[in-house]
Amino acid sequence: MQIANYLKEPYPYYYNNQHRLILVLLLISSLSFCFSYFFEPFTVNVAEHKIGTIWILFIHAFMPFPIAYLYIYLVNRTVKNEMNWTFGKEILNLSIILLIIGIANFLIRDFIYNNPHNWSFRYFWEEIRNTFLVGFLLLAIVLPLNLERLIAKHTASLKKLLPKTRSETNANIVTIKNTGSNEHFEFKTQDFLYAKVESNYTEVYTAAENGIHKVLIRITLKELEEQLKPYARVFKTHRSYLVNLNSIASISGNAQGYHLKLQKGSFKVPVSRSTIAGFNAAYSKK
């Protein structure tokens, strides 16, 4: 049960950033190269080599690039909400990448080695095993340490957060206009809870007598933020979320950043790691 709960822990989704993706691929290739250079017995069966040892090292080091890149590209197309990414999903998807790399290493053995047993189960298992030995450091050590580091970092930051000072908001009625049309949406500024991006639209959530009212508006989050700023304490906590600071009931921290529980509804608004410092300052500002 503890392991299951640990795997369900929220974990940052790093792969939507091109620079981070390249760094991850460089890490995998570097680990593969180091493992091949220091542990693979290429000098033992040199007679079986069809190509030079340096080319064997090169293939084993850089073949993971296209495999990992293509797999992550497909994953990026399926991940709709980064908040749902967990430590278990991170482990699973990296394990699948390692498995595919191991299978690819087996399939190219005939190109590298002159061995009549290349297509045996022994070498199939050996290539997959060796690939996972390379990834063991990442799966069993680096990822758990990074998870604990981020949890500790955000928890410590949360403890330093000054108590909320709820400033008074005038009972103004603000009119939000749709982009490129005469349609508009009106609500009291103190009723605004949060907004989030939905494709080319923005979903605006406001407090209502019977719960929460949602309206879909053709407007960017930045445009909505600019229209609301003169009337309410709003902050862009994430590239897809805007929240009324006065509507926050409680704050919790995890590896992804903060999660904000609002005074109405059960949905938790995320505060990304990159906006934590700005959020702390805005939230504590009198």
C-alpha positions as CSV (number, residue, x, y, z in Angstrom):
1,M,0.0,0.0,0.0
2,Q,2.8,2.4,0.8
3,I,4.5,1.7,-2.5
4,A,1.2,2.2,-4.4
5,N,0.7,5.6,-2.6
6,Y,4.3,6.5,-3.4
7,L,3.8,5.8,-7.1
8,K,0.7,8.0,-7.1
9,E,2.7,11.0,-5.8
10,P,2.5,14.0,-8.3
11,Y,5.7,14.4,-10.3
12,P,6.8,17.2,-12.6
13,Y,6.2,16.6,-16.3
14,Y,9.5,17.7,-17.9
15,Y,9.0,16.5,-21.4
16,N,7.0,19.5,-22.9
17,N,10.2,21.6,-22.8
18,Q,12.5,21.0,-25.8
19,H,15.7,21.9,-23.8
20,R,14.8,19.6,-21.0
21,L,14.0,16.8,-23.4
22,I,17.5,17.2,-25.0
23,L,19.1,17.1,-21.6
24,V,17.2,13.9,-20.7
25,L,18.3,12.3,-24.0
26,L,21.9,13.4,-23.4
27,L,21.8,11.8,-19.9
28,I,20.5,8.5,-21.2
29,S,23.1,8.5,-24.0
30,S,25.9,9.4,-21.6
31,L,24.9,6.7,-19.2
32,S,24.8,4.2,-22.1
33,F,28.2,5.3,-23.4
34,C,29.8,5.1,-19.9
35,F,28.3,1.6,-19.3
36,S,29.5,0.3,-22.7
37,Y,32.9,1.8,-22.2
38,F,33.6,0.6,-18.7
39,F,31.6,-2.7,-18.5
40,E,30.9,-4.1,-21.9
41,P,33.6,-6.7,-22.7
42,F,34.1,-5.5,-26.3
43,T,37.7,-6.5,-26.2
44,V,36.9,-10.1,-25.2
45,N,35.3,-11.2,-28.4
46,V,37.0,-8.8,-30.9
47,A,37.0,-11.6,-33.5
48,E,33.2,-11.4,-33.6
49,H,33.1,-7.7,-34.4
50,K,32.0,-6.7,-37.9
51,I,32.8,-3.0,-37.2
52,G,35.3,-1.2,-35.0
53,T,34.9,-1.0,-31.3
54,I,34.5,2.8,-31.4
55,W,31.6,2.5,-33.8
56,I,30.0,-0.1,-31.5
57,L,30.3,2.4,-28.6
58,F,28.9,5.2,-30.8
59,I,25.8,3.1,-31.8
60,H,25.1,2.0,-28.3
61,A,25.5,5.6,-27.0
62,F,23.4,7.5,-29.7
63,M,20.8,5.0,-30.8
64,P,18.6,5.9,-27.7
65,F,18.2,9.5,-29.1
66,P,15.7,8.8,-31.9
67,I,14.0,6.0,-29.8
68,A,13.4,8.2,-26.8
69,Y,12.6,11.3,-28.8
70,L,9.9,9.5,-30.8
71,Y,8.4,7.9,-27.8
72,I,8.2,11.1,-25.8
73,Y,6.8,12.9,-28.8
74,L,3.9,10.4,-28.8
75,V,3.5,10.7,-25.1
76,N,3.3,14.5,-25.4
77,R,0.4,14.1,-27.8
78,T,-1.6,12.1,-25.3
79,V,-0.9,14.0,-22.0
80,K,-3.7,16.6,-21.7
81,N,-3.2,17.6,-18.1
82,E,0.3,17.7,-16.6
83,M,-1.3,17.8,-13.1
84,N,-2.2,14.1,-13.6
85,W,1.4,13.1,-14.1
86,T,2.7,10.9,-11.2
87,F,5.9,9.3,-10.1
88,G,4.6,5.9,-11.2
89,K,3.9,7.2,-14.7
90,E,7.4,8.6,-14.9
91,I,8.9,5.3,-13.8
92,L,6.7,3.3,-16.2
93,N,7.4,5.4,-19.3
94,L,11.1,5.6,-18.7
95,S,11.1,1.8,-18.2
96,I,9.2,1.4,-21.6
97,I,11.9,3.5,-23.3
98,L,14.6,1.3,-21.8
99,L,12.8,-1.8,-22.9
100,I,12.5,-0.5,-26.5
101,I,16.2,0.4,-26.5
102,G,17.1,-3.1,-25.2
103,I,15.0,-4.7,-28.0
104,A,16.6,-2.4,-30.6
105,N,20.1,-3.4,-29.3
106,F,19.1,-7.0,-29.9
107,L,17.8,-6.4,-33.4
108,I,21.0,-4.8,-34.6
109,R,23.3,-7.5,-33.3
110,D,23.7,-9.0,-36.7
111,F,25.0,-5.7,-37.9
112,I,27.6,-5.5,-35.2
113,Y,28.5,-9.1,-34.3
114,N,29.4,-12.1,-36.4
115,N,27.9,-14.7,-34.0
116,P,25.6,-17.6,-35.1
117,H,23.6,-17.2,-31.9
118,N,22.7,-13.6,-32.3
119,W,19.0,-14.4,-32.5
120,S,19.0,-16.6,-29.4
121,F,16.9,-15.9,-26.3
122,R,20.1,-15.6,-24.3
123,Y,21.2,-12.5,-26.2
124,F,17.7,-11.1,-26.2
125,W,17.6,-11.2,-22.4
126,E,21.2,-10.0,-22.2
127,E,20.6,-6.9,-24.2
128,I,17.5,-6.0,-22.3
129,R,19.2,-6.7,-18.9
130,N,22.2,-4.6,-19.8
131,T,20.0,-1.7,-20.9
132,F,18.1,-1.8,-17.6
133,L,21.4,-2.0,-15.7
134,V,22.3,1.3,-17.4
135,G,19.0,2.8,-16.4
136,F,19.0,1.5,-12.8
137,L,20.8,4.6,-11.5
138,L,18.0,6.8,-13.1
139,L,15.0,4.7,-12.1
140,A,16.0,3.6,-8.6
141,I,18.2,6.5,-7.3
142,V,17.9,9.7,-9.3
143,L,14.1,9.8,-9.7
144,P,13.3,9.0,-6.0
145,L,15.9,11.5,-4.8
146,N,14.5,14.2,-7.1
147,L,11.0,13.5,-5.9
148,E,12.0,13.9,-2.2
149,R,14.1,16.9,-3.0
150,L,11.2,18.7,-4.7
151,I,8.7,17.8,-1.9
152,A,11.1,19.0,0.8
153,K,11.8,22.2,-1.2
154,H,8.2,23.2,-1.8
155,T,7.2,22.2,1.8
156,A,9.9,24.4,3.2
157,S,8.8,27.3,0.9
158,L,5.2,26.8,2.0
159,K,6.2,27.1,5.7
160,K,7.8,30.5,5.0
161,L,4.7,31.8,3.4
162,L,3.2,34.6,5.5
163,P,-0.4,34.3,6.7
164,K,-2.9,35.4,4.1
165,T,-4.1,38.9,4.4
166,R,-7.5,39.0,2.8
167,S,-7.9,42.5,1.3
168,E,-11.3,43.9,0.8
169,T,-12.6,43.7,-2.8
170,N,-15.2,46.2,-3.9
171,A,-18.5,44.7,-5.0
172,N,-17.9,45.7,-8.6
173,I,-19.5,44.1,-11.5
174,V,-16.9,43.5,-14.2
175,T,-17.7,42.9,-17.8
176,I,-15.5,40.4,-19.7
177,K,-15.7,40.8,-23.5
178,N,-15.2,38.0,-25.9
179,T,-12.4,38.4,-28.4
180,G,-13.7,39.4,-31.9
181,S,-17.4,39.6,-30.9
182,N,-20.0,41.6,-29.1
183,E,-20.7,38.9,-26.6
184,H,-19.8,39.5,-23.0
185,F,-20.0,38.0,-19.5
186,E,-20.7,39.8,-16.3
187,F,-20.0,38.8,-12.7
188,K,-19.2,40.3,-9.3
189,T,-15.4,40.5,-8.8
190,Q,-15.6,38.9,-5.3
191,D,-17.3,35.9,-6.9
192,F,-14.5,35.1,-9.3
193,L,-12.7,31.9,-8.2
194,Y,-10.3,30.9,-11.0
195,A,-10.0,30.5,-14.8
196,K,-8.2,28.0,-16.9
197,V,-7.3,27.6,-20.6
198,E,-9.3,25.2,-22.7
199,S,-8.1,25.0,-26.3
200,N,-8.8,28.4,-27.8
201,Y,-11.1,29.4,-25.0
202,T,-10.9,30.2,-21.3
203,E,-13.1,28.7,-18.7
204,V,-14.1,31.2,-16.0
205,Y,-15.4,29.8,-12.7
206,T,-17.4,32.0,-10.3
207,A,-19.1,31.3,-7.0
208,A,-22.9,30.9,-7.2
209,E,-25.7,30.2,-4.7
210,N,-25.9,26.6,-5.8
211,G,-22.1,26.0,-6.1
212,I,-19.9,27.0,-9.0
213,H,-20.8,28.6,-12.3
214,K,-18.7,28.0,-15.3
215,V,-18.6,30.1,-18.5
216,L,-16.6,29.4,-21.7
217,I,-15.2,32.6,-23.2
218,R,-13.2,33.2,-26.4
219,I,-10.4,35.2,-24.7
220,T,-6.8,34.5,-23.8
221,L,-5.8,34.1,-20.2
222,K,-3.6,37.2,-20.4
223,E,-6.5,39.3,-21.7
224,L,-8.7,38.1,-18.9
225,E,-6.0,38.8,-16.3
226,E,-5.6,42.4,-17.7
227,Q,-9.4,43.0,-17.5
228,L,-9.6,41.7,-13.9
229,K,-6.5,43.2,-12.3
230,P,-8.1,46.7,-11.6
231,Y,-10.9,45.0,-9.6
232,A,-9.5,41.8,-7.9
233,R,-6.4,40.2,-6.5
234,V,-5.6,37.8,-9.3
235,F,-2.4,35.9,-10.0
236,K,-1.4,33.6,-12.9
237,T,-0.2,30.5,-11.0
238,H,0.5,28.5,-14.1
239,R,0.6,29.1,-17.9
240,S,-3.0,27.8,-18.0
241,Y,-4.5,29.0,-14.7
242,L,-5.5,32.3,-13.2
243,V,-6.8,32.5,-9.6
244,N,-8.4,35.0,-7.2
245,L,-6.0,35.1,-4.2
246,N,-9.0,36.0,-2.0
247,S,-10.8,32.8,-2.9
248,I,-8.0,30.4,-1.6
249,A,-9.0,28.3,1.4
250,S,-5.8,26.3,1.9
251,I,-2.4,25.5,0.3
252,S,-0.5,22.2,0.1
253,G,2.8,21.4,-1.5
254,N,4.2,18.5,-3.5
255,A,6.9,17.8,-6.1
256,Q,5.0,19.7,-8.8
257,G,4.7,22.9,-6.8
258,Y,1.6,24.0,-4.8
259,H,-2.0,23.0,-5.0
260,L,-4.6,25.6,-4.0
261,K,-7.9,24.5,-2.5
262,L,-10.5,27.2,-3.0
263,Q,-13.4,28.2,-0.8
264,K,-15.9,26.5,-3.1
265,G,-15.6,23.3,-5.1
266,S,-13.1,20.4,-4.8
267,F,-10.8,21.3,-7.7
268,K,-7.2,22.2,-6.8
269,V,-5.5,25.0,-8.8
270,P,-1.8,24.3,-9.4
271,V,1.0,26.7,-8.8
272,S,3.9,25.7,-11.0
273,R,7.4,25.6,-9.6
274,S,8.5,28.6,-11.7
275,T,5.8,30.9,-10.2
276,I,6.1,29.9,-6.6
277,A,8.3,32.9,-5.6
278,G,6.0,35.3,-7.3
279,F,2.9,33.6,-5.8
280,N,4.4,33.8,-2.3
281,A,5.0,37.6,-2.7
282,A,1.5,38.3,-4.1
283,Y,-0.3,36.0,-1.6
284,S,1.4,37.6,1.4
285,K,1.2,41.2,0.1
286,K,-0.9,43.4,2.2
